């Protein structure tokens, strides 16, 4: 079942990746479908590991915290920096609060936590949370061009030197600290210590390869 699930998600990621590299106005609903698939897979892994009640609690906490970060950013500009969220109004609450970024953050953190547990099965909770947060931030950093330029999920342009780097540093420190504490609440998968296998690691790898491909294409088009 795990192997079939992994193959399905990887193939879907590749198909979605092709469509998501097109202009942002093309097939806009594929963004939602792709993120929902990742979120459902991540949530399904939590349910199979720890049961429905614990999975709901874990997913609920992660979604609420990331939603709070995004809401605070919309109203104050901190901690994630100067952002204006774009995309379909149908995927926003009140025409301002986006639904997809919190779901994507939940999916990526969950994939990162399971991948960290797969690679470092002997790590304790704090060490595993630090690695998970690192994987999470690396994946988000790798996906910046994809999210900000290719798909235009949000407008975020703090580049340019001087004080412009401060929002970038604050954003990634905030996400890293948040990711660390949230990763600590995930249930331990003792089965990975025996099998060292999970589909989440494969999916996270393909997501990063998708982001990396978009980065290379984006840079090549401007040479």
C-alpha positions, 0 to 999 in steps of 0.5 A: 500500500505504501509503495502504491501510494508513493507511486501515485503521489510522485506521478501526480506531482510530476503531472502537476509540476508540468502544469504549475510551471506554466503562467500563473493564470493558466490552470489556476485550480491545479495549485489547489488540487496539488496542495490538497493532495499533499495535505491529504497524504500528510494527514493520512500518514498521521491518521495511520500512525497515531489514530484519528483523534491525535492526527486531528489535534496535531494537524489542527495545531499546525494549521492554526499556528501557520494561519496565525503567522499569515494573519499577523503578516497581513495586518502588520507586515511581520514576521514574514515581511512585506507580502500581498497574497494573490490568486483566486478569490475563491481560495481566500477568506474575506478576499484577503486571507489565503487558504493554500499557504497554511495547507502547504506549510502543514504538508511540507512540515509534515513531509519534512518531519517524516523524512527527518525521522526516516533518515535519523531514526536514532535522534531524540525529539529536539534533534529530530525537530531541528532537522525537520525545521531545517528541511522545512525551511530549505524546501520553502527557500527552494520554492521561493521563485516558484511561489513568488514569481512563477505561480504568483501566490504572493508578491514579496520583494524585499531584495535589494541590499541594506535593510531589505535583507532584514525581512528575509532574515526575520521571516526565515528565523520565524519559520524556523523557530515555528517549525521546530516547536511544531515538529516536536508535537508530531507523534513518533513513528517507531516503525521507521527505526525498523524499516527506515522507509516512508513515502513522505521522504520520496514525495519531499524529494520530488517536490524539491526537484520540482522547485529546483527545476523551476528555479533553473528554468526561471534563471535560464530564461533570463540569461 
